[in-house]
């Protein structure tokens, strides 16, 4: 098995999102405290058990999907990657409407998540070659 490098602009777009996803997962895995502060989830009395949950349930899926996309580079994996970021965006939008968290931070995060969802989906569905 050889390391795959993209050959077209669309592949580079999807591949870049996979790298970003992997790096986000690695940040969550190896710096959960910093990650929680960036995501505005830190609590003053954060217990070590909470950090293990961050590493397991938040970091694991991002690392696993990012690695799978980079190693196998299959259309269904690009669709899965786009769907993951699409549902991250969907959750943020639901929260912005339901929880009244309409802030500048959330709009910037939503824009970033939209771009991360669009890249692999546009490539997987053939809109970008």
Secondary structure, 3 states (H helix, E strand, C coil): CCCCCCCCHHHHHHHHHHHHHHHHHHHHHHCHHHHHHHCCCCCCCCCHHHHHHHHHHHHHHHHHHHHHHHHHCCHHHHHHHHHHHHHHHHHHHHHHHHCCCCCHHHHHHHHHHHHHHHHHHHHHCCCCC
